[in-house]
Amino acid sequence: MGFSQTIKKIPHVIAFQLRKLGYPIAHALNGFGFDSIRCRQATGKRMNWRNPEGITQKLLWLNRYWQPQVKIDCTDKYKVKGYLEECGLNELIVPLLGVWATPDEIDFDKLPKQFVLKTNHGCGTNIICTDKDSLDIEATKAQLRSWLAIDYGKKYNERHYSKIKRCIIAEVLLHTGEFPVDYKIHCFNGEPYCFLFYPKHTDKTCERISFSLDWQRRYYIKGEEKYQYDIPCPKNLEKMLDYARILSKPFPYVRVDFYESNGKLFLGEFTFTPFSNVMDYIYKPEVCKEMGEKLVLPPKKGE
């Protein structure tokens, strides 16, 4: 059996572990080989860097060859607030309580009873404090210090994360009970394509369902048929789509994530490399093909 056939038969769980081991592998293969292996495993096709086809290949190409400053700034959970201001969409900004270079600079006495601490350069690096009196401050500092030491871009071979100047921010806690509803909109060249919605997302459970722009179930995701929920159409549907068009205008591809809290919309984040660029793991082949056709690649910039 040849090398390409062997890669193609790597089980999904092993491929996921390969992604988790991104530090040494990406360094050893200089990124190209690492991404080529993942592309082959997910799509069954050889990565075509010169003329990429399909959404996975095109996202991998953007990750390698399109790195303008606006993409880096919008990934940065601190600087993205400035981009929202530039777009005239201050109402989407989650209020900022403070920004610090290191955990030792944080004056916890000046923070409210409830807040969120996060680093600005990664994913999932959040500490939600619902009661400051019960917060273990030293453990919190240690956790933040550990997160700041991680080069998230190298870990998952997502290059724009490595270019962010790392810091810690504190924001207002938007919820006091249930988490705010999270709506994710895939956008191509400034136009929304579909919604991604998580009816249930915990450490042990991740259920994903897809909706059209008029909030009809689309079953774009592999295995989605087993999730049958009656999810009401969001009251702010049209407003979200209008916001997404404005915010996604400079980008060939971006997923714009919104939170809805007490009837008010906030920007969650911009995601340029969903599922670490390998969309074929999640979406059905015909959907990946259509997404790829909608994504028009720009000239190379800021490699």
Beta strands, then each sheet from edge to edge (+ up, - down):
strand 1: 96-100
strand 2: 115-119
strand 3: 126-129
strand 4: 168-171
strand 5: 181-188
strand 6: 191-201
strand 7: 206-211
strand 8: 253-261
strand 9: 264-271
sheet 1: 1+ 4- 2+ 3-
sheet 2: 7+ 6- 5+ 8- 9+
end
